[in-house]
Amino acid sequence: MSKNSASRFNVSTRLTQIGRDPAKQAGFVNVPVYRGSTVIFATVSDIENNRAEFNYGTVGTPTIASLENAWSDIAGAAGTVLSPSGLGALALALFTTLKAGDHLLMPDSVYKPTRLFCAGMLEKMGIETTYYDPLMGAEVEKLFRPNTTTLFLESPGSQTFEVQDVPTMAALARKHGIATIIDNTWATPIFFRAHEHGCDLSVEAGTKYLGGHSDLLMGVVSANEQWWPKLRETYDLMAMLPGAEDCFLALRGLRTMHLRLKEAEKRGLEMAHWLKSRPEVLKVLHPAMPDCPGHDLWKRDFTGSSGLFSIVLKPEYTKAGVDHMLDNMSIFAMGYSWGGFESLIIPFNCTEYRTATSWQPGGRTLRLQIGLEDMDELKADLAEGFERLKSRS
């Protein structure tokens, strides 16, 4: 289906239409899997003048292009490139806007592998990273330097879920000629329109809600008109593209992403409210909850919430109690990803690596991904876990 023919529809309809064209696919509904490296040219003139939609496998294939075009449609972007992982997508975005000698601003709540990439790769390239309080809003302008070229945003923050004032911060960056990159994995373009709120590049771990079934790794970077040529140039220089089968699975996940996100939102909110009522829980860190840092910004800028959030336990509970709770869960599993069909729970502690802010939540912290299991059984699993928590604390 062409982008123009689908653009008049709402997102749930568009997700069923974009990124496929049965007329070019022998009538089949879905794009086939194109695997390949070599592309054949018909004439010497064609190969000398590079007359081909795809001249080699690293440029892409019809399968990859279908996913890129579909994502550009729902993201409101000028163009999209893909990578084999979410961290790979972050690297593509950062390499697009940074060079040796530049200064990067990074929120203190950022995804930890992004922080490690800054320290392990960008520092070697002579790029300095300054971490800032994610809730400082317009005050971030005070941190701009003559060599600041990139302002990175992640809203809500990884694990701790602070919501940033993206439109204000992006506008200030633009005024100073600074590029903005946002990690928009939690909300996706369905719940937060990053480019419409002023971001130049938007990064997603398609591993999460795009894939939706915990069986692929995928990174997505979309760009506005100004930054799209530079992003595509970086992508072509690195040839960091995912496999054809993963793109096929991502296209399949795209068709149901809106439905799955709406269900994740419903289940996440139900569980967050239930946990808030539990005597073992000190606070719930969920952007849609009024006491979550930046909730008013979430209410202003977002159209929904997903199924990932955190809780802070009351201070009397010990590590031994948490270990006993989590080691014996019946349904909730421990794993780092999220956005799939299964419920997950992990302990975390930001104290050791936060540098611009002090992480003092008041108790031990757990991050939860709410999956598609029976909600009463999920609550029962957590209730039994809380009993184990109390027995060892």
C-alpha positions in Angstrom: 0.0 0.0 0.0 1.3 3.4 -0.8 2.0 6.0 1.9 -0.3 8.5 0.3 -3.2 6.0 0.2 -2.9 5.2 3.9 -2.1 8.6 5.3 -5.8 9.6 5.6 -6.5 6.7 8.1 -6.1 6.5 11.8 -3.1 4.7 13.2 -4.8 1.3 13.8 -5.9 1.2 10.2 -2.6 2.6 8.8 -0.6 -0.1 10.6 -2.5 -2.7 8.5 -1.8 -0.9 5.3 1.7 0.6 5.2 4.9 -1.2 4.3 3.3 -3.6 1.8 1.9 -3.6 -1.7 0.2 -6.8 -2.9 0.3 -5.6 -6.5 4.1 -5.9 -6.4 4.0 -9.1 -4.4 2.1 -11.4 -6.8 -1.0 -10.6 -4.8 0.3 -11.9 -1.5 -0.7 -9.8 1.5 2.8 -9.6 3.1 6.2 -8.6 1.8 8.3 -11.7 1.1 11.7 -12.2 2.7 14.4 -11.0 0.4 17.8 -12.5 1.3 20.8 -11.4 -0.7 24.1 -9.7 -1.2 24.6 -9.5 -4.9 22.3 -7.4 -7.2 22.5 -8.0 -11.0 22.7 -5.1 -13.4 21.4 -5.5 -16.9 23.9 -3.4 -18.8 27.4 -1.8 -18.4 25.6 1.6 -18.4 23.4 0.6 -15.5 26.3 -0.5 -13.4 28.5 2.5 -14.3 25.7 4.9 -13.5 24.4 2.9 -10.5 20.9 2.6 -11.9 19.2 0.3 -9.4 16.9 0.7 -6.5 19.3 -1.5 -4.5 22.8 -1.9 -5.9 24.1 -4.2 -3.1 22.7 -6.0 -0.1 24.1 -3.5 2.4 22.0 -0.8 0.8 18.9 -2.7 1.7 16.3 -5.0 0.2 12.6 -4.7 -0.5 11.9 -6.3 2.8 14.1 -3.8 4.7 12.7 -0.8 2.7 9.2 -1.9 3.4 9.8 -1.7 7.2 11.8 1.6 6.9 9.0 3.2 4.9 6.3 2.0 7.3 8.1 3.3 10.3 8.7 6.7 8.7 4.9 6.8 8.1 3.9 6.2 11.7 6.8 8.3 13.1 6.1 11.3 10.9 9.7 11.2 9.7 11.5 12.1 6.5 13.3 8.7 6.6 14.2 5.7 8.7 17.2 3.3 9.0 17.4 0.0 10.8 20.1 -1.7 12.8 20.5 -5.1 14.4 19.8 -3.9 17.9 18.5 -0.9 19.9 22.0 -0.1 21.1 23.2 -0.2 17.5 20.5 2.3 16.6 21.7 4.6 19.4 25.2 4.3 18.0 24.0 5.3 14.5 22.2 8.3 15.9 25.1 9.5 18.0 27.6 9.0 15.1 25.3 11.0 12.9 25.4 14.1 15.1 28.9 13.9 16.8 32.5 14.2 15.8 35.8 14.4 17.7 36.0 17.4 20.0 32.2 17.7 20.4 30.3 18.0 23.7 27.3 15.8 24.4 24.5 16.3 27.0 23.0 13.1 28.3 20.2 12.7 30.9 21.3 11.0 34.2 18.3 8.6 33.8 19.5 7.2 30.5 19.5 3.5 29.6 22.7 2.2 31.2 24.2 0.7 27.9 24.0 4.2 26.4 26.1 5.5 29.3 28.6 2.7 28.8 28.8 3.5 25.1 29.6 7.1 25.9 32.3 6.1 28.3 33.7 3.2 26.2 33.4 4.5 22.6 32.7 8.2 22.5 35.4 9.1 25.0 38.0 7.3 22.9 36.9 9.5 20.0 37.5 12.7 22.0 33.8 13.4 22.7 33.0 14.6 26.1 29.7 13.7 27.8 28.0 15.7 30.5 25.1 14.2 32.5 22.3 16.4 33.5 19.2 16.2 35.8 16.4 14.9 33.5 13.9 17.1 35.2 15.8 20.4 34.7 13.8 21.4 31.7 14.7 24.9 30.3 17.6 25.1 32.8 19.5 22.7 30.5 20.4 25.8 28.4 22.9 26.7 31.1 24.9 23.6 30.2 25.3 24.5 26.5 28.8 25.1 25.4 30.2 26.4 22.1 31.1 22.9 21.2 27.8 21.3 22.3 26.4 19.6 19.3 23.9 17.1 20.7 21.3 17.0 23.4 20.1 13.5 24.2 16.7 12.9 25.8 15.1 9.7 27.1 11.5 10.2 28.3 10.5 8.6 30.4 13.9 7.7 31.9 15.1 4.1 32.0 14.1 2.3 35.1 13.2 5.5 37.0 10.6 6.9 34.6 11.2 10.7 34.9 9.3 12.5 32.1 11.3 15.3 30.4 10.0 18.6 29.0 10.9 17.5 25.5 9.3 20.4 23.5 11.0 23.1 25.6 14.4 21.4 25.6 14.3 20.6 21.9 13.3 24.2 21.1 16.2 25.6 23.1 18.6 23.2 21.4 17.4 24.2 18.0 17.9 27.9 18.9 21.6 27.1 19.6 22.1 24.9 16.5 22.2 21.7 18.7 20.8 18.4 17.4 18.3 16.5 19.6 18.2 12.7 19.8 15.5 11.0 21.9 15.2 7.4 23.0 11.5 6.9 22.5 11.3 3.1 23.1 8.9 3.2 26.0 6.1 5.1 24.3 6.8 4.4 20.6 5.4 6.9 18.0 1.9 5.6 18.8 2.0 7.3 22.3 4.6 10.0 21.7 5.3 11.9 18.4 8.9 12.7 18.9 9.5 14.6 15.7 6.3 16.7 16.2 7.6 17.6 19.6 10.9 19.0 18.1 13.3 16.0 18.1 15.7 15.7 15.2 16.3 12.0 15.5 14.2 9.4 17.3 15.6 6.0 18.4 13.6 2.9 19.2 14.5 -0.6 20.3 12.3 -2.4 17.9 13.2 -5.4 20.0 10.5 -4.3 22.4 7.0 -3.4 21.1 7.6 -3.5 17.4 8.7 -7.2 17.6 6.4 -7.8 20.4 7.2 -11.5 20.9 10.7 -11.6 22.5 12.2 -13.4 19.5 14.1 -10.7 17.6 16.6 -7.9 18.0 16.0 -4.7 16.1 16.9 -1.0 16.2 15.2 1.9 14.5 16.3 5.5 13.9 14.0 8.0 12.2 15.0 11.6 11.3 13.3 14.8 10.3 14.0 16.6 6.9 17.1 18.4 8.2 18.9 15.3 9.6 17.7 12.6 7.3 20.5 12.9 4.6 23.1 12.9 7.4 21.6 9.9 9.1 21.4 7.9 5.8 25.0 8.8 5.0 26.1 7.4 8.4 24.0 4.3 7.9 25.5 3.7 4.4 29.1 4.2 5.6 28.6 1.6 8.4 26.3 -0.8 6.6 24.9 -1.8 9.9 21.6 -3.5 8.8 19.5 -6.2 10.3 18.8 -9.6 8.8 15.9 -10.1 6.4 14.0 -12.5 8.7 14.1 -10.1 11.6 12.7 -7.4 9.3 10.0 -9.7 8.2 9.1 -10.5 11.9 9.1 -6.8 12.7 6.7 -6.1 9.8 4.5 -8.8 11.2 4.7 -7.3 14.6 3.9 -3.8 13.2 0.4 -5.0 12.2 -0.7 -5.6 15.8 1.5 -3.1 17.6 -1.4 -0.6 18.3 -3.6 -3.3 19.8 -0.8 -4.7 21.9 0.2 -1.3 23.2 -3.3 -0.5 24.2 -3.6 -3.8 26.0 -0.2 -3.2 27.6 -1.4 0.2 28.8 -4.6 -1.2 30.3 -2.8 -4.0 32.1 0.1 -1.8 33.2 -2.3 0.8 34.8 -4.4 -1.9 36.5 -1.3 -3.5 38.0 0.3 -0.1 38.9 -2.9 0.9 40.9 -3.0 -2.5 42.5 0.6 -2.3 43.6 0.1 1.2 44.9 -2.5 -0.2 47.3 -0.1 -2.9 48.6 1.3 -2.3 52.1 4.8 -3.5 51.0 5.1 -0.7 48.3 6.4 2.7 49.1 5.7 4.3 45.7 5.0 3.4 42.1 7.0 5.0 39.3 4.6 5.1 36.4 4.3 8.2 34.2 0.5 8.0 34.2 0.4 8.1 38.0 0.1 11.7 39.5 3.1 11.3 41.9 5.5 10.2 39.2 8.2 12.8 38.4 7.1 14.7 35.3 3.5 13.4 35.3 2.1 16.7 34.2 4.4 16.7 31.2 3.3 13.1 30.4 -0.3 14.2 30.6 0.4 17.2 28.2 2.6 15.4 25.6 1.7 11.7 25.6 -1.4 10.0 24.3 -0.9 6.8 26.3 1.4 4.6 28.5 2.9 1.2 28.0 3.3 -1.8 30.2 6.7 -1.1 31.8 7.1 0.7 35.2 8.9 0.4 38.5 8.1 0.2 42.2 9.9 1.2 45.3 9.5 -1.1 48.3 9.3 0.1 51.8 12.7 0.6 53.5 12.4 -2.3 56.0 12.7 -4.9 53.3 16.2 -6.4 52.8 18.1 -7.8 49.8 17.7 -11.3 51.3 13.9 -10.8 51.2 13.9 -9.5 47.7 16.1 -12.4 46.5 13.7 -14.9 48.2 10.8 -13.2 46.6 12.2 -13.1 43.0 13.9 -16.5 43.0 10.6 -18.3 43.5 8.1 -16.5 41.3 5.7 -18.8 39.4 4.8 -16.5 36.5 7.0 -13.4 36.5 10.4 -14.2 35.1 13.7 -12.3 35.5 15.0 -10.8 32.2 16.3 -7.5 30.9 14.1 -7.0 27.9 10.4 -6.1 27.8 7.5 -5.5 25.4 6.8 -9.1 24.7 4.0 -11.4 25.8 5.6 -12.5 29.0 5.7 -10.7 32.4 9.1 -9.8 33.7 10.5 -8.5 37.0 14.1 -7.4 37.8 15.7 -5.6 40.8 17.8 -2.5 40.0 19.9 0.1 41.8 20.9 3.3 40.0 23.0 4.6 43.0 26.3 3.4 41.7 26.3 5.1 38.3 24.2 8.2 38.6 26.5 11.3 38.6 24.3 14.4 38.1 21.6 13.4 40.5 21.3 11.5 43.7 19.2 8.4 43.5 17.6 7.9 46.9 14.3 6.2 46.3 13.7 5.3 50.0 13.7 1.5 49.5 14.7 -1.3 47.2 13.5 -1.0 43.6 11.9 -3.4 41.1 11.0 -2.9 37.5 8.0 -4.8 36.1 6.9 -5.6 32.6 3.2 -6.6 32.5 2.6 -9.3 29.9 -0.5 -11.1 28.6 -1.1 -13.6 31.4 -4.3 -13.7 33.4 -4.3 -10.6 35.6 -5.6 -12.2 38.7 -2.9 -14.9 38.5 -0.2 -12.2 38.0 -1.5 -10.4 41.2 -1.5 -13.7 43.1 2.0 -14.4 42.0 3.2 -11.0 43.3 1.1 -11.4 46.5 2.8 -14.7 47.2 6.1 -13.1 46.4 5.4 -10.3 48.9 4.8 -12.9 51.6 8.3 -14.4 50.9 9.7 -10.9 50.9 8.4 -10.3 54.4 9.5 -13.7 55.7 13.2 -12.9 55.1 13.3 -9.2 56.0 
